[in-house]
């Protein structure tokens, strides 16, 4: 019995299919490795701001004391993407507002940069 070559079908990935999958996976991996450390730093900054707000006692401390506390917490946590001088601390309608919103620009590949904006780093504390 003679087998016709028309009925044989090859299955699986070709070289180009594998190369494309490796390229897509590599691009995804590069993006994750660039973004993950910045996101972990953001979570740490968020915790620092929350702790500084919770530790503030308006009867015993001034606004400068909050900044000093934030500076110590950032230094202890080894956060260098934002400094205590970048944090805005103001009195607003009887409350103390700690605003640490910031953005980070980082290289992805070649001439392509990424931007991450962290705009939920605002804590209001009763200032009375």
C-alpha positions, 0 to 999 in steps of 0.5 A, spaced: 500 500 500 502 506 497 502 512 502 501 519 499 505 525 501 499 529 501 496 525 507 502 526 512 501 533 516 506 535 520 505 538 527 508 542 532 512 549 532 516 551 527 523 555 528 519 562 527 514 560 532 518 558 537 523 564 536 516 569 536 514 566 543 521 566 546 521 574 544 514 575 547 516 572 553 523 575 553 519 582 552 514 580 558 520 578 563 524 585 561 518 589 563 516 585 569 524 585 572 524 593 571 517 594 574 517 590 580 522 593 584 519 600 583 512 597 585 515 594 591 518 601 593 512 604 592 509 599 597 514 601 602 513 609 601 506 608 602 507 604 608 512 609 611 507 615 609 501 611 613 506 610 619 508 617 619 501 619 619 499 614 625 505 616 629 503 624 629 501 627 635 498 634 634 499 636 641 506 634 642 509 635 635 509 640 629 510 639 621 517 639 622 517 633 626 513 629 621 518 630 616 524 628 620 520 621 622 519 620 614 526 622 613 528 616 618 523 611 616 525 612 608 533 612 610 531 605 614 527 602 609 533 604 604 528 608 599 532 613 595 526 614 589 523 619 593 526 623 599 523 627 605 524 633 602 519 631 596 514 630 601 509 636 601 506 637 609 501 642 609 495 644 614 488 644 610 482 645 614 484 643 621 487 637 618 495 635 616 495 633 609 502 628 608 502 628 600 508 624 597 505 623 590 511 622 585 512 619 578 518 614 576 521 614 569 525 608 567 529 605 561 525 599 558 529 597 552 534 601 548 530 608 547 524 606 550 522 609 557 517 607 562 513 612 567 510 609 573 505 615 577 503 613 584 498 618 585 495 615 592 500 617 597 496 622 600 494 621 608 490 626 612 491 626 619 487 630 624 491 636 626 487 638 632 
